[in-house]
Structures are given as structure tokens and as C-alpha cells.
Amino acid sequence: MTKSKLSPNNHQWTVEDSSALYGLNCWGKRYFSINDQGHIIVHPKGKGGESLDLFDLVGELEGRNLMLPLLIRFDDILEDRLRRIHEVFQKATSHYGYEGQYQGVFPVKCNQQRHVIEELMACGRHWNFGLEAGSKAELLIALSLVDNAKALLICNGYKDQRYIETAILARQLGRQPVIVIEQPDEVERIIKASKEIGSAPLIGIRAKLSSQSAGHWGSSIGAKAKFGLSIPDILSTVEKLRESNLLNELRLLHFHIGSQINDIGIIKNALQEAGQIYVELTRLGANMSYLDVGGGLGVDYDGSRTSSTASTNYSLQNYANDVVATIQECCKSNKVKVPTLVSESGRAIASHFSVLLFNVLGVSNVTTEIPPKKENECLIVQNLRETLQSINSISQEPSIETAKLQEAWTDAIKFKDDALNAFRLGYLELAERAMAEQLTWACAKALMKLLPDDLSIPNELKGLRSTLAGTYYANLSIFRSAPDTWAISQLFPVMPIHRLDEAPTELGHFADLTCDSDGKLNKFIHKGEKKSLLELHQFKPEAPYVIGMFLGGAYQEVMGSLHNLFGRTNAVHIRISPESNYQVDHVVRSDTKADVLKAMEHNPEQVLERLRIASETAIKLGKLKISDARKLMEHLEASLRQSTYLQK
């Protein structure tokens, strides 16, 4: 083990301290830990199984020319998540004597990557695991992969005539597509298509529940929800299906109360309401057999097990128990046969299995070095030097008064403002203004060392942390690889994957490669809350500094944009083998510059030809040598074949 450094309070730093600081022992306790070398260890099959050193793995993948930024997908974790959700439902049905069963589906929208969906279908065959499609394109994916006659294919989203006809015909292939009616006008299209084809589909109804939800997706429920039928619409639909002799094909009730539900009480209320609707549909003559509780099963991103937006106040087992117990109680009291329970828990299945890794390119800090004293310094600079001396004098006192620290910082800020005003009016030279700023930040650094570690610090002094924090430049695009951090302020665990046996001595946030002020990571997990700065290590230009963003396997890849034409990163699928060896199952190369140019309808060959013509003109005018023109074209041709991200 490398020698640990001392933390600011002289505590001998350990890897356990790093695990606690970044919350790894909470949000990552099943799949991640830290070894004695200070590297994150991945346990793809859970603790106790084989493991991989994540930092060493990155080095070996780079040896295969899979450079950072890099997305590593651990297929064993994906399989383990699938296994766990089935195990908790099996345990719940056994505990409560539930006479039905659980049968899950994966919403394709959560992660549409081919290898991901194929892996889920292969691993889930044992449980008759199916898919949920929300568009015609997703329906094509699902139809081609759900070849198990017992697996469900839930058809959600807006549906035109072609969508409905495709689903009806697919039933004749031995598939089990369930067309879920989410808009009142879909009923007539289903009836029309059934008459024209001469075959009936399996039908479901999505109900708009009145139960209140919360969080970013709270509007997914209630009268103003985007999808679903109101109670009057449900009754009207039942009668139309009855008149068309299709009521016998109404088998499924579906509801959705939003993604990442953090409070189990919200789920219970929705289940009670949906259970009663299910019972009533049975009484109305529908051949009901499935209850789809939709998505919403949350992920404990910060590990706090609370009802914060980045957590959940329940476990997987709590969730399964409440689903099973609530529906059983409702059906039993009404003497109705219990349904097969279906869920669309995409986030809970896919979040953990991928890790986004990026390297730090450099760091920008305010300059805190004390400038050497010069003759005839202006009064403002002299005042700042005296302020710094007074702060150093305070440090020698037996007891430090916070009021004195606050007064010193107020003086320093005043003198800095004076310097700026004098510069604007032409009374201060640029070099003198630079000295004033350096001395101000030197005062801030000296004050930071004297601040107590409690909440009694005045607000003016609390800002010192952000004043001295560094901007760590990250080799990635937030808009491509972590769009929810920008769009909806989603919190993901972010931390270094090595040097965790050292005390992090710096505070900072990350700025990405895009020319956009929103391209940054500046919201981090902190004990059930969030903070704007992350504890980081001092950047060493000669050594790699690799950061990981965890639990981002759901939605991030498919929702990313091409802002500034940064494309997808390299991605690799890893399978663990005995003795902690691994196998690289699939490699998905990053987008090249030619790829992203084509995506924007630019022709790479035409781009090169324009530049070649420009170089010939420069040669003719004597501005460019032929040898330099050749070198330029070689660079341009090679660049089109390379990644959009910065390389070593």
C-alpha cells in the first residue's frame, strides 16, 4: 500500500475515508469497493464474487487502442440486476402466498443499444422476460428479439394504423404483443384494424390515476398526464370493445406514476387505486389477467435511503412486498383472481451496469502565490499586503476570533474592488491590477486555513471554498454522455477511480470540452443532499487522473446530443471469468469526425476537396510550400478517421 497522506486535520488518510467521503460504501456497496492501492474495484456479480481493478482495466483497454473517454458496460451487473428483481418478487409472492406470478419487461427507451437489449433477452429467457416499446422503431427492435412465446411485448406510445396492424400480425408469429390503449382515439383504430385483418390483438388499458406523485416526473400522473385514459374514458372504451366483440381480449391494466419515485408511500397509493380499477374491469366482463405497474422503481443514487430526489426510502424488497401485498389484498377482498404482475423497471435494471470514465486534461485555479514586493507600490497593493500580514498575525493568536477573519476578508475584497475601479479609470497599470488580484487570493488561502469546521462561519467566509476551487477540464461532453445532469439536474455519483489512498486536498468542479457555459459537472452527491464542489486530488500533468461517473446506464446514452459535434465515446462490454479474469465481449468504437460530419449532412470528401483547392491556391500565391500542403492534407485526412475527443 502506498503511503497515505495526511488530511487537513492531520488524520492519517485511509481508503475507508475515501469510501465514506464519496459515499461509495452506500450507493456502491454491492458492486464497488476500494483496494489497498487506492483503486476502485468492481464486483460484477456482487460482493464475494470475482472482481476487477477498474484503473488497471482502463490501462489494459487503452493498450487495445480504446482511449478515454470510455464507457464500460459490465454485463454481469446487468444480469445480476435482472436476477435480483426477480428474486425479490419471488420472495414476496412466496411470503404472502400470492397465487399469481411476476413477469417483467424492459422499456427499450431506457437503453436502445443492440448489445444491451440482446444481453437482457439472453439473460432473461429463464424468467420469460420481455420488452416494452414506445414507438414504431422500438416495436421493430422488440419484435425481432422477443422470440419467447411466453414473454410479453408491451406496446405503448402513440399508435397509428400501421403500428396497430403490425402488432396484430405479430401475434400470429407466436409473439405476445399487448396493445395498450393510451389515447381514446386508439380504440377505433384497433377495432378497424381487427376487422380488416380478421384477427384480434391482446389489449391493455393505461389508466390516469388520481394519486399524487412527486419530483421531476410528478406530472406523469393525474388528470393532466400526457398518456392514459380517465375513468369515463375507460368505461367508454370497455363498451366500444364489448360492442365489437373484443372485450374478451382486454387482458391488461397499465399505469405509470413517473420515473425515479423516491417515496414508497406514493407507490402504495397508486397501487391501491389501480387495484380497484382492475377489480372493476373484471366485473365489467373483461378477461383480465395482467396488471402492469409501469416504471418508477427508483435508484438510490446517493445511498442515503431517504426520500430525497437522488434516493429512495425503500429497498427492492420493500417495493416488491408492497406491490404483491397491496394487489393481493385488493383482489382477495373482492373475490377476484390475482393477476400476473408486470413491471417496466428500466432504471433499476440498467443504471448500475455502466461506468463512464474520463480523464482530466488540466486545471484552472486562481493564483494564490504572493507576488514579490516592488519599489513604489501603489497604495491599494500596499493595503492588500498589510491585510495579508494581519491574517498571518491572527494565526499566531491562542484563540482565533471569526469576527477578525470576516473583517480581514471584507477589507481584502474592498481593496480588490478599488483596484478594479482604478484600472477602469486608467489610474492603475495591468501589472498592478494583477498583483492586487494575487494578493486577494493569497488572503483567501490564508483565511481558509484558519476557518473552523462548523456551521457558525459567516456567509461571506463560506464563499471562500468556491473562490479557491479549481476548474478541472474533463475530456468529455456533458451533452453527449451525461445529458440529464444538465437538463434536469440529475445527480450521479462522481469520483476518482484511483489515488483513493491519498487525502484529496483540492476542491473543484468539471468543465467539459464544449463551447457552452452549461457544459459542466457542478452538482455532486453529499449525504442525501447536493454540493457544488467535489473533493479532488492535486492535478499532476505528467500522470493520468481518471474520474468515473457511476449509475448512468439508464437513458444517458440514448438522450445524448451532438453539441459541438462531440460524438459517442468508445464503449466496451466486459464479462467476468473465474480467477477475476475478464473477456471483452463487444467493442463499440467512438464516432469519428467523419461520422459526426455526415450526421449533419456534410460530405467529408467534399470538405477535403475544398481544403485541397484552397491549398493549391496558396501554393500558387507562394504562401504555402508543396511539402507543407501535403503535411496539412495528411493531417486532415487522418483527423477525419479519429475520435472527436482529445487524444494523448
LINWONOR-V953721 format. One record per backbone hydrogen bond with DSSP energy under -0.5 kcal/mol. CO is the residue of the C=O (numbers start at 0). NH is the residue of the N-H. E is the energy in kcal/mol with one decimal. If there is no record, write none. Layout:
co=CO nh=NH e=E
co=CO nh=NH e=E
//
This chain:
co=4 nh=12 e=-1.6
co=6 nh=9 e=-2.4
co=10 nh=6 e=-2.4
co=10 nh=12 e=-0.7
co=13 nh=17 e=-1.4
co=14 nh=18 e=-2.4
co=15 nh=19 e=-2.0
co=16 nh=20 e=-2.8
co=17 nh=21 e=-2.4
co=18 nh=23 e=-1.1
co=18 nh=24 e=-1.3
co=19 nh=22 e=-0.5
co=22 nh=25 e=-2.1
co=22 nh=26 e=-2.0
co=22 nh=27 e=-0.6
co=23 nh=27 e=-1.1
co=25 nh=28 e=-0.7
co=27 nh=31 e=-3.3
co=29 nh=46 e=-0.6
co=30 nh=42 e=-3.3
co=32 nh=40 e=-3.6
co=34 nh=37 e=-2.0
co=37 nh=499 e=-2.2
co=38 nh=34 e=-2.5
co=39 nh=53 e=-2.6
co=39 nh=54 e=-0.5
co=40 nh=32 e=-2.0
co=41 nh=43 e=-0.6
co=41 nh=51 e=-2.1
co=42 nh=45 e=-2.2
co=45 nh=48 e=-1.8
co=49 nh=44 e=-0.5
co=51 nh=41 e=-3.1
co=51 nh=53 e=-0.7
co=52 nh=56 e=-2.4
co=53 nh=57 e=-2.1
co=54 nh=58 e=-1.8
co=55 nh=59 e=-2.1
co=56 nh=60 e=-2.4
co=57 nh=61 e=-2.4
co=58 nh=62 e=-1.3
co=59 nh=63 e=-0.5
co=60 nh=63 e=-1.0
co=60 nh=65 e=-2.1
co=61 nh=64 e=-1.8
co=64 nh=66 e=-0.9
co=68 nh=569 e=-1.1
co=69 nh=71 e=-0.6
co=69 nh=356 e=-3.0
co=70 nh=72 e=-0.6
co=70 nh=571 e=-2.4
co=71 nh=73 e=-0.6
co=71 nh=354 e=-2.4
co=72 nh=74 e=-1.0
co=72 nh=573 e=-2.9
co=73 nh=76 e=-0.9
co=73 nh=77 e=-1.6
co=74 nh=78 e=-2.3
co=75 nh=79 e=-2.2
co=76 nh=80 e=-2.8
co=77 nh=81 e=-1.9
co=78 nh=82 e=-2.5
co=79 nh=83 e=-2.6
co=80 nh=84 e=-2.0
co=81 nh=85 e=-1.5
co=82 nh=86 e=-2.4
co=83 nh=87 e=-2.6
co=84 nh=88 e=-1.4
co=85 nh=89 e=-2.3
co=86 nh=90 e=-2.5
co=87 nh=91 e=-2.1
co=88 nh=92 e=-2.8
co=89 nh=93 e=-2.0
co=90 nh=94 e=-2.4
co=91 nh=95 e=-2.4
co=92 nh=96 e=-0.5
co=92 nh=97 e=-2.2
co=93 nh=96 e=-0.5
co=100 nh=340 e=-3.0
co=103 nh=129 e=-2.3
co=104 nh=106 e=-0.5
co=105 nh=107 e=-0.5
co=105 nh=131 e=-2.3
co=106 nh=109 e=-1.9
co=106 nh=110 e=-0.5
co=107 nh=110 e=-1.0
co=109 nh=554 e=-3.4
co=112 nh=116 e=-2.3
co=113 nh=117 e=-2.9
co=114 nh=118 e=-2.0
co=115 nh=119 e=-2.2
co=116 nh=120 e=-2.4
co=117 nh=121 e=-2.2
co=118 nh=122 e=-2.7
co=119 nh=123 e=-2.5
co=120 nh=124 e=-0.7
co=121 nh=124 e=-0.5
co=122 nh=125 e=-0.5
co=123 nh=126 e=-1.4
co=123 nh=128 e=-2.4
co=124 nh=127 e=-1.6
co=127 nh=151 e=-0.6
co=129 nh=105 e=-1.9
co=130 nh=153 e=-2.1
co=131 nh=107 e=-2.7
co=132 nh=155 e=-3.3
co=134 nh=138 e=-2.1
co=135 nh=139 e=-1.7
co=136 nh=140 e=-1.6
co=137 nh=141 e=-2.7
co=138 nh=142 e=-2.8
co=139 nh=143 e=-1.7
co=140 nh=144 e=-1.1
co=141 nh=144 e=-0.5
co=141 nh=145 e=-2.9
co=144 nh=146 e=-1.7
co=146 nh=148 e=-0.6
co=147 nh=150 e=-1.6
co=151 nh=130 e=-1.5
co=152 nh=154 e=-0.5
co=152 nh=177 e=-2.9
co=153 nh=132 e=-2.9
co=153 nh=155 e=-0.8
co=154 nh=179 e=-2.2
co=159 nh=163 e=-2.0
co=160 nh=164 e=-2.6
co=161 nh=165 e=-2.5
co=162 nh=166 e=-2.0
co=163 nh=167 e=-2.2
co=164 nh=168 e=-2.5
co=165 nh=169 e=-2.0
co=166 nh=170 e=-1.0
co=167 nh=170 e=-0.6
co=167 nh=171 e=-0.6
co=168 nh=171 e=-1.1
co=169 nh=172 e=-1.4
co=169 nh=174 e=-1.5
co=170 nh=173 e=-1.2
co=175 nh=152 e=-2.1
co=176 nh=178 e=-0.6
co=176 nh=201 e=-0.8
co=177 nh=154 e=-2.9
co=177 nh=179 e=-0.8
co=178 nh=180 e=-0.6
co=178 nh=203 e=-2.7
co=179 nh=181 e=-0.6
co=180 nh=205 e=-2.4
co=181 nh=227 e=-1.7
co=182 nh=185 e=-1.8
co=183 nh=186 e=-1.2
co=184 nh=188 e=-1.0
co=185 nh=189 e=-2.2
co=186 nh=190 e=-2.4
co=187 nh=191 e=-2.6
co=188 nh=192 e=-2.6
co=189 nh=193 e=-2.4
co=190 nh=194 e=-1.9
co=191 nh=195 e=-2.2
co=192 nh=196 e=-2.4
co=193 nh=197 e=-2.0
co=193 nh=198 e=-0.9
co=201 nh=178 e=-2.7
co=202 nh=250 e=-2.6
co=202 nh=251 e=-1.6
co=203 nh=180 e=-3.1
co=204 nh=206 e=-0.6
co=204 nh=253 e=-3.4
co=205 nh=228 e=-2.9
co=206 nh=208 e=-0.8
co=208 nh=221 e=-1.3
co=214 nh=217 e=-1.8
co=216 nh=219 e=-2.1
co=217 nh=220 e=-1.2
co=221 nh=224 e=-1.8
co=228 nh=207 e=-2.8
co=229 nh=233 e=-2.4
co=230 nh=234 e=-2.2
co=231 nh=235 e=-2.2
co=232 nh=236 e=-2.5
co=233 nh=237 e=-2.4
co=234 nh=238 e=-1.9
co=235 nh=239 e=-2.1
co=236 nh=240 e=-2.5
co=237 nh=241 e=-2.3
co=238 nh=242 e=-2.5
co=239 nh=243 e=-1.3
co=240 nh=245 e=-3.3
co=240 nh=246 e=-1.0
co=241 nh=244 e=-1.6
co=245 nh=248 e=-1.7
co=246 nh=249 e=-1.4
co=246 nh=286 e=-1.0
co=248 nh=202 e=-2.9
co=248 nh=250 e=-1.0
co=250 nh=288 e=-3.1
co=250 nh=289 e=-2.5
co=251 nh=204 e=-2.0
co=252 nh=291 e=-3.4
co=253 nh=206 e=-2.7
co=259 nh=261 e=-0.6
co=260 nh=297 e=-0.6
co=261 nh=263 e=-0.5
co=261 nh=312 e=-2.2
co=262 nh=265 e=-0.9
co=262 nh=266 e=-1.0
co=263 nh=267 e=-2.3
co=264 nh=268 e=-2.1
co=265 nh=269 e=-1.9
co=266 nh=270 e=-2.4
co=267 nh=271 e=-2.2
co=268 nh=272 e=-1.9
co=269 nh=273 e=-2.8
co=270 nh=274 e=-2.6
co=271 nh=275 e=-1.6
co=272 nh=276 e=-1.8
co=273 nh=277 e=-2.5
co=274 nh=278 e=-2.1
co=275 nh=279 e=-2.3
co=276 nh=280 e=-2.3
co=277 nh=281 e=-1.9
co=278 nh=282 e=-2.0
co=279 nh=283 e=-1.6
co=280 nh=285 e=-2.0
co=281 nh=284 e=-1.5
co=285 nh=287 e=-1.7
co=288 nh=339 e=-3.0
co=289 nh=252 e=-1.9
co=290 nh=292 e=-0.7
co=290 nh=341 e=-2.7
co=291 nh=254 e=-1.8
co=293 nh=343 e=-2.1
co=295 nh=260 e=-2.7
co=298 nh=300 e=-1.7
co=307 nh=310 e=-1.8
co=309 nh=300 e=-0.7
co=309 nh=301 e=-1.7
co=314 nh=318 e=-2.3
co=315 nh=319 e=-2.4
co=316 nh=320 e=-2.6
co=317 nh=321 e=-2.3
co=318 nh=322 e=-2.3
co=319 nh=323 e=-2.5
co=320 nh=324 e=-2.9
co=321 nh=325 e=-2.1
co=322 nh=326 e=-1.9
co=323 nh=327 e=-2.3
co=324 nh=328 e=-2.3
co=325 nh=329 e=-2.0
co=326 nh=330 e=-2.5
co=327 nh=331 e=-2.9
co=328 nh=332 e=-2.1
co=329 nh=333 e=-0.8
co=330 nh=335 e=-2.7
co=331 nh=334 e=-1.2
co=339 nh=290 e=-2.3
co=340 nh=102 e=-3.1
co=341 nh=292 e=-2.9
co=342 nh=104 e=-2.3
co=343 nh=345 e=-1.9
co=344 nh=348 e=-1.2
co=345 nh=349 e=-2.8
co=346 nh=350 e=-2.1
co=349 nh=352 e=-0.7
co=350 nh=353 e=-0.7
co=350 nh=552 e=-1.9
co=352 nh=73 e=-3.7
co=353 nh=551 e=-0.8
co=354 nh=71 e=-2.6
co=354 nh=356 e=-0.6
co=355 nh=548 e=-2.9
co=356 nh=68 e=-0.7
co=356 nh=69 e=-2.5
co=357 nh=546 e=-3.0
co=358 nh=474 e=-2.2
co=361 nh=472 e=-2.9
co=362 nh=364 e=-0.5
co=363 nh=470 e=-2.6
co=365 nh=367 e=-0.6
co=368 nh=370 e=-0.6
co=373 nh=376 e=-0.7
co=377 nh=381 e=-2.2
co=378 nh=382 e=-2.6
co=379 nh=383 e=-1.9
co=380 nh=384 e=-2.2
co=381 nh=385 e=-2.2
co=382 nh=386 e=-2.1
co=383 nh=387 e=-2.3
co=384 nh=388 e=-2.1
co=385 nh=389 e=-2.1
co=386 nh=390 e=-1.9
co=387 nh=391 e=-2.1
co=388 nh=392 e=-1.8
co=389 nh=393 e=-2.0
co=390 nh=394 e=-1.5
co=392 nh=395 e=-1.3
co=393 nh=396 e=-1.6
co=398 nh=400 e=-0.5
co=399 nh=401 e=-0.5
co=400 nh=403 e=-0.7
co=400 nh=404 e=-1.4
co=401 nh=405 e=-2.5
co=402 nh=406 e=-2.2
co=403 nh=407 e=-2.2
co=404 nh=408 e=-2.1
co=405 nh=409 e=-2.2
co=406 nh=410 e=-2.1
co=407 nh=411 e=-2.2
co=408 nh=412 e=-2.4
co=409 nh=413 e=-2.0
co=410 nh=414 e=-2.4
co=411 nh=415 e=-2.1
co=412 nh=416 e=-2.3
co=413 nh=417 e=-2.2
co=414 nh=418 e=-2.1
co=415 nh=419 e=-1.9
co=416 nh=420 e=-2.4
co=417 nh=421 e=-2.6
co=418 nh=422 e=-2.1
co=419 nh=423 e=-2.2
co=420 nh=424 e=-1.6
co=421 nh=426 e=-2.7
co=421 nh=427 e=-0.8
co=422 nh=425 e=-1.1
co=428 nh=432 e=-2.3
co=429 nh=433 e=-2.4
co=430 nh=434 e=-1.9
co=431 nh=435 e=-2.2
co=432 nh=436 e=-2.2
co=433 nh=437 e=-2.4
co=434 nh=438 e=-2.4
co=435 nh=439 e=-1.9
co=436 nh=440 e=-2.3
co=437 nh=441 e=-2.1
co=438 nh=442 e=-2.1
co=439 nh=443 e=-2.0
co=440 nh=444 e=-2.4
co=441 nh=445 e=-2.2
co=442 nh=446 e=-2.4
co=443 nh=447 e=-2.3
co=444 nh=448 e=-1.2
co=446 nh=449 e=-1.6
co=446 nh=450 e=-0.8
co=447 nh=450 e=-0.7
co=451 nh=453 e=-1.4
co=453 nh=456 e=-0.6
co=457 nh=460 e=-0.9
co=457 nh=461 e=-1.7
co=458 nh=462 e=-1.2
co=460 nh=463 e=-1.7
co=461 nh=464 e=-1.0
co=462 nh=466 e=-2.0
co=463 nh=467 e=-2.2
co=464 nh=468 e=-0.7
co=469 nh=471 e=-0.7
co=469 nh=508 e=-1.7
co=470 nh=363 e=-2.2
co=470 nh=472 e=-0.6
co=471 nh=473 e=-0.6
co=471 nh=510 e=-2.1
co=472 nh=360 e=-3.4
co=472 nh=361 e=-0.7
co=473 nh=475 e=-1.9
co=475 nh=477 e=-0.5
co=475 nh=512 e=-2.3
co=476 nh=480 e=-2.7
co=477 nh=481 e=-2.1
co=478 nh=560 e=-2.4
co=481 nh=484 e=-1.4
co=481 nh=485 e=-0.6
co=482 nh=485 e=-0.8
co=482 nh=486 e=-2.9
co=483 nh=487 e=-1.6
co=483 nh=489 e=-2.4
co=489 nh=491 e=-0.5
co=492 nh=549 e=-2.7
co=494 nh=547 e=-3.1
co=496 nh=39 e=-2.3
co=498 nh=501 e=-1.3
co=502 nh=504 e=-0.5
co=505 nh=535 e=-2.7
co=506 nh=469 e=-3.0
co=507 nh=533 e=-3.0
co=508 nh=471 e=-3.2
co=509 nh=520 e=-2.6
co=510 nh=473 e=-3.1
co=513 nh=515 e=-1.4
co=515 nh=518 e=-2.0
co=517 nh=519 e=-2.2
co=518 nh=511 e=-2.9
co=519 nh=521 e=-0.6
co=520 nh=509 e=-2.3
co=523 nh=530 e=-2.5
co=525 nh=528 e=-2.0
co=528 nh=525 e=-2.2
co=530 nh=523 e=-3.1
co=533 nh=507 e=-1.8
co=535 nh=505 e=-2.7
co=538 nh=540 e=-0.6
co=539 nh=542 e=-2.3
co=544 nh=359 e=-2.1
co=545 nh=496 e=-2.1
co=546 nh=357 e=-2.3
co=547 nh=494 e=-2.0
co=547 nh=549 e=-0.5
co=548 nh=355 e=-2.4
co=552 nh=554 e=-0.5
co=553 nh=555 e=-1.0
co=554 nh=558 e=-1.6
co=555 nh=559 e=-0.6
co=556 nh=559 e=-0.6
co=561 nh=564 e=-3.0
co=562 nh=565 e=-1.5
co=564 nh=566 e=-0.6
co=567 nh=590 e=-1.5
co=569 nh=70 e=-2.8
co=570 nh=587 e=-3.2
co=571 nh=72 e=-3.2
co=572 nh=584 e=-2.0
co=572 nh=585 e=-0.8
co=573 nh=74 e=-1.5
co=573 nh=75 e=-0.7
co=574 nh=582 e=-2.8
co=576 nh=579 e=-0.7
co=576 nh=580 e=-0.7
co=577 nh=580 e=-1.1
co=580 nh=576 e=-2.9
co=582 nh=574 e=-2.5
co=582 nh=584 e=-1.0
co=585 nh=572 e=-2.8
co=586 nh=588 e=-0.6
co=587 nh=570 e=-2.5
co=590 nh=643 e=-1.0
co=591 nh=595 e=-1.9
co=592 nh=596 e=-2.0
co=593 nh=597 e=-2.2
co=594 nh=598 e=-1.9
co=595 nh=599 e=-1.0
co=596 nh=599 e=-0.6
co=596 nh=601 e=-2.9
co=597 nh=600 e=-2.1
co=601 nh=603 e=-0.7
co=602 nh=606 e=-2.3
co=603 nh=607 e=-2.3
co=604 nh=608 e=-2.3
co=605 nh=609 e=-2.3
co=606 nh=610 e=-1.8
co=607 nh=611 e=-2.3
co=608 nh=612 e=-2.4
co=609 nh=613 e=-2.0
co=610 nh=614 e=-2.1
co=611 nh=615 e=-2.1
co=612 nh=616 e=-2.0
co=613 nh=617 e=-2.0
co=614 nh=618 e=-2.3
co=615 nh=619 e=-2.3
co=616 nh=620 e=-1.8
co=617 nh=622 e=-2.6
co=617 nh=623 e=-1.0
co=618 nh=621 e=-1.4
co=624 nh=628 e=-2.4
co=625 nh=629 e=-2.4
co=626 nh=630 e=-2.0
co=627 nh=631 e=-2.6
co=628 nh=632 e=-2.4
co=629 nh=633 e=-2.3
co=630 nh=634 e=-2.3
co=631 nh=635 e=-2.3
co=632 nh=636 e=-2.7
co=633 nh=637 e=-2.3
co=634 nh=638 e=-2.4
co=635 nh=639 e=-1.7
co=636 nh=640 e=-0.7
co=637 nh=640 e=-0.9
co=638 nh=592 e=-0.6
co=638 nh=641 e=-1.4
co=639 nh=593 e=-2.1
co=641 nh=592 e=-1.8
//
